[in-house]
Amino acid sequence: MATAFFRPDEDNDVLAPAQKPAVGFWKAGHTPTLIAAFLYFDLAFMVWVLLGPLAPEISKTLGLTPAQKGLMVALPTLAGALLRVVNGLLVDRIGPKRSGAINQVIVITGLFFAWSMGVTSFGGTLALGVILGFAGASFAIALPLASRWYPAEHQGKAMGLAGMGNSGTVFAALFAPTLAKMFGWNAVLGLACIPLTVVLCIYLALAKDAPNQPAPRKLVDYAALLKQADAWWLMAFYAVTFGGFVGLAASLPIYFTDQFGLSTVVAGYCTAGCVFAGSLVRPMGGALADKIGGVKALMMVYAVAAIALVGVSQAPSLIAALGLFVVAMLALGTGNGSVFQLVPQRFQAEIGVMTGLVGMAGGVGGFYLASSLGLAKQFTGSFAPGFLIFAGLAVVALASVASVKGRWRATWKTGARI
């Protein structure tokens, strides 16, 4: 067996491999599966946040309060968070490819029935939100599907490229408001079934489970992960990065229409610009973490996000708010890739379940942000308290990363930067 030799990095913060990997990224894994994982994730995220861009129109039709709007756009996030744990278990038992196919069929069927029967009440929007949660739960499938094909030194890039599927939220923000104006918001639910079906066919043709699938574990083994402090730290860090990203993606259409009186279409364009920034940098975040270490990347991310969110709470104009949201989304998107550079280094054998647990925490963070913004608006007349509290959570996350980095670097012997 070959022996791995390590040398201290120049700043003595990490242990780095003495030699560069012999195989490049594009030859190290399975590109068709990476493409399939990205497409599945992309379209799933598009419909996961679909109620956000449609919220202003739905609110007018159903007469919803700010708190009800906040809950409506937040519930798919919470449902997706909880279902990610279920999908993590499913992935370890039947494999990610079949798990993904099942979830896609559920979402397409649910959207088709919602379109054909119509959504005519606040309760109906909540029921639809639960169905859309299955799309959000794609996270726990798409990432292990891609990740298991790649070695440790390429995990950041693989997870970042697969995870860039969160760019699907851009499509929802760009097209949903315009289609709702043309055909009515309920018709958008049926129209979404068309690209979802096309992607399901591509997915079935391209995706392939990696040959090194771990043996299914007992349920007690999953519970044991929650006894490890590192699991909770990674979950908490992702609750802030991804929670901030998806919470803003779902809430910004409401913010722009209520705060600045924009039309739903223009608010969708503004939201798409902000979300695109956060989606674009996710693979860059993974690559950055591969280069300088996930810990360093996260510390920078939380500092920038906190400053930007504080600025948003006091933004005097639309231009100022847009600029600050873009900065916040760039930071949070980078953080998403950085967290998932760390997860497989610590829990490679349990990557399916850990992806589900960490993804669940991210969804809970998104549910909190989206719902709290609605509550803040209803009870204080301003979105500012919601943004300030989440900025405070970013500062707490920064301090927490600083507190664990020494132990992680001393105990995680993976050969990759931490």
N, C-alpha and C positions, 0 to 999 in steps of 0.2 A: 504494500500500500504506500502510495506517495505521501510524503510528509509535507505539510504546509509550513512555510517559514514566514515569520512576521518581523517587521521592523517598526520602531516608533515613527509616527509621522513627524514632520518637521516642527510642528508646534506642540508635540508631545501630548496632544489631546486624545488621539485615537491610535489604534493599531491598524496598519494597512498591509495588504499583501505585498510580499517582496517582488512578485512578478505580476504583470498585467495578465488578464484572462486571455487564453490563446484563441478563443472563439468570439467573433464579433456578435453584436446583439441580434442582427437579422438572421444569423445562422445558428444561433443558440437555442431557438425555440421553434414554434410552429406558427408561421405568419397567417395562414388562413384562419386558424382559431382566434388569433389576436384580432383580426378584422371582424370576425363574427361576433366576438365578445363586445367590441366597440359598437357595432351597429345595433346589437340587441340593447345594450346599455343606453345608447343614444336615443332610440325611439321610446324606450321605456321611460326615460327621464322626461321626454317631451310630454307624454300623457300624465306622468306623475304630478306635474305642476300645472296641468291644464286649467284647473279651476282658478288659479291666480289671475291669468290674463282675462279670463271670462268673468271674474268676480264683479267688476263694475256693472256689466250688463245683467248678470244674474241678480245682483242686488236691486237694480231698478225693477226688474220683473217681479221679484218675490218680496220686496220691501224689507230688506235685511238691515239690522243695526250694525254699527262698526264692530261690536264684539262678535256678532254672528258671522260677519264677513271674515274676521280674523280666524274664528274657529273653523269655518268652512275651508279656507285655504290651508289651515294647519293640520286638519285631520288626516289627509292623505300621507302627510309626513310622519305622523305618529303611527298610523297603520303600517306604513312601510317599515318603520323602525322595528315594530314588534314582529312583523313577518320575516324580517331578515334573520332573526334567530331561527325561525322554523326552516327557512331556506338553507341556513348553514348546516342544520341537521340533515336536511334532505340531500344536500350536495355530498356529504360524507357517506351516504347510504346508497344512492342510486346514480351518483355522478352529476357533475354540473351541466352537461349537455341536456340530459333528460329533464333535469330540474328546471332549466331555462325554458324548454319547450312547454312544459306544463303551465308555468307562470304566464307565458305569452298567450296561451289559449284562454286562460281565465280572464285576462285583461281584455282581450278582443271580444270575448263573449259578453262580458259585463258592459262594455261600451256600446255594443250593438243593441243590447236590450234597453239600456238607458236612452239611446236615441229613438228606438222604435216605440217605446212606451211613454217617453217624455219624463222630465224631472220638473215637478210642479210645486214642491214645497221645500222648506229648509231641511226637514228630515230626509227628503230625497237626495239633497246635495250631500248630506252626511253619509248616506248609504253608498252613494257613488264614490265618495272619498275613501271608503274602506276598500272598494274594489280597486281603485287606483293605487292603493297601498301595495298591491301585488306588483305593480310596475316599479315602485320605489324599492321593493325587496329584491329587484334584479341585481342590486349591488352585491349581495352575498353569493351570487351565482357567476356573474360575468368576471369578477376579479379572480376568484379561484380557477375558473376555466382558463384564463390566460396565465395566471401566476405559476401554476404547476408545471408549465412547460419551460420555465426559465430558471437559471442558477442564481445564487444569491447576489452576485455582482451586477446582475441586470434587473433585479426586482424593481428598483425605483422606476426605470424606464418602462418596463412591461406593465406594471400596475398603473403608471401614469398614463400611458397610451390607452389602455382599456378603460381607465377611469375618466378619460377625456370625453367619454360618452355623456357626461353630465352637460355637455354642450347642447344636448337635446332641449334643454330648457330655453335656449335661444330660439329654437323653432317655434315653441309654444308662444313665446312673447311676440315674435314677429308675425306669425300667420293667424293665430287664434282670434285676435280682435278684428282683423280685417275680414276673415271668413264669417265671424259672428255678425258683422255689419251687413254682409252680403246675403247670408242665408239664415241668420238667426243663431243664437248661441247653442241651442239644442242640436242643430244640424252638425255643428263642429264635432260633437261626440261620435256621430256616425262616420263623418269624413276621416276621423283619426284612425278608423279601422283599416283603411286602405293601405297606408304605408306600413302599419303594424303587420299586416298579413304578408306584404312583400318581404319585409325583413325576416319574418318567421321562416319563410321558404329559403332565403339565403342562409340563415342560421343553420337550418337542418342540413343544408348541403355542405357548408364549410367547417362547422365546428367539430372538434374531435377531442375527446377526453385524453389527458396526458397518460402515458403508460405507467407512471409512478404514482398512481392514486393510492393514498394511505388506506389502510384497512379501516372499516367502520368502527367507531368507538362506542362504548356503552354510555348510556345517558349520565351515569355517575361521573364519567370522565369529563363530560362537558361542565358539570357543576364544579368539578375540581378546578377548572380554569379560573373561576370566579374567586377562588381562594388565593390567587396569585396577585400580588399588588401591581405587577407590571401590566396585567390585563386591564385593571381599573384605570391606571394612568393613561394607557393608550386610548381607552374608551373616552375618558374625560377630554383628552386633547382633541380628539376627533369631534366630540360634541360641540366644541367651539369653532373649529375650522369648517367642517362640513355643515354643522348646524347653522352657522352664520351664512354660508353660501346658499343653502337651499331655503332657509327662512327668508332671506332677502329676495331670492328669485320668486318665491310665492307671493311676497307682500309688496314688492315695489310697484306693480300696477295699481294697487289700491292707494299707496302712498302718493304716487305722482298725480292721480286723479283727484284725490282729496286735498292734498297739500297745495298743489299748483293749478288745479282746475283744468288739467289736460284732458283731451279726448281719449277714449280707450285705445284708439289706434296709435296716437302719438305716445301715450304712456307705454304701450307695448314696444315701440321702437326704443324708447329710453331704457326700458328694462332689458331689452335684448342687448343693447350696447354694454350695459353693466355686466350682465350674465356672461356674455361672450368673453369678456376680459378674464373672468374667473375660470371659465372652462378652458380657455386657450393655454393658460399657464400650468394646468395640473400636471401634464407630462414634464414640463420644465421644472416644476417643483420636485418631481421624482428624480430627474436628472441632477438637479442642484443638490439634492440630499445625497445622491450617490457620490457626488464630488466632494462636498464639504461636510457631510454627515447630517442626518435628519434632525439631530438636536440643535445644531447651529441654525439650520434653516427655520425650524419652528420658533426659536427665540426671536429671530428677525420678523417672522410672520406676525406673531402676536403683538409685538411692539407697534408695527405699522398699522395693523387692523384696529387696535385700540385708539390710536391717534385719529385715524380716519373716521371712526364711528362717533367719537366725541365731536369732531368737526361737523359731521352730518347733523347731529342734534341741534347745532346752532347755525346751520346753513341759511344765509339770508336770501338766496336766489336759486332758481332751477339749475343754472350753470354751475354754481358752487356745489350744490348737492350732487349733480351728476359726476363732477370731477372726483369728489370724495368717495362716492359709491364705487367708481371704477378702481380707485386706489384700494379700497377695502376688499373688493372682489378679487383683485390681483393678489393681495396678500392671502386671503382665505383659500383661493384656488391653489396657490403655491403650498400652503399648509396641508391641503388634502393629499397632494402627492407626497409630501414629506412624511406624514404619519404612516402612509402605506409603504414607504421605504423601510420603516422600522418594524412594522408588524411581522412580516415573514422572517426577519432576522431572529426575532425572539420566539415566534410560534410557528415555524415552518411546518411541523408535523400536524398542527391543529389549525392550519390556515383557513379551512372552510368554516369552522365554528368561530374562530376569532374574527374573520371577516364579517360574519353575521353579528357578533357581539359589538364590534367596533362600529359597524354600520348602523346598528340599532341605536347606539349612543349618539351618533351623528344625527339620526332622524329625530330623536328626542330633543336634541338641541335646536333643530329646525322648528319643531312643533312649539317649543317654548318661545322662540323669537317671534314667529308669525302670530301666535295667539296673544303674546304680551303686547305687541304693537297695536293690535285691535283693542285690547283692554285699555291701554294707555290713552288711545285716542278717545274712547268712549268716556272714560272717567276723569281725564285731565284736559281733554280738548287738544292734546298735542301728542305727536309720536315721539318726542324727545326723550321722555323717561325710559322708554323701551330701548332706544339706542344707547343711552348712557349706561344702563344696567349691563347690557351685553358687552360694552366696552370694558366695564369692570371685570367681567368674566375673562376677557382676553388678558387682562393684566394678571389675574390670578393664575391663568394657565402659563403665562410667561414665568412667573415665580416658581411654579411647580416644575417646569422643565429644568430650570436652573438647579432645583433641589435634587433631582434624580439623575442628572447627567453623569455625575462622577461614578455612581454605582453601576449604571448601565455600561459605561465604557470599560469598567474593570471586570465585568462579569459576562458580557456578551462576546463570545469568541467566535465570530462568524466569518472574519476575513474581509468584511465590508466596513465602510465608515459608519460610525454611529453619531 
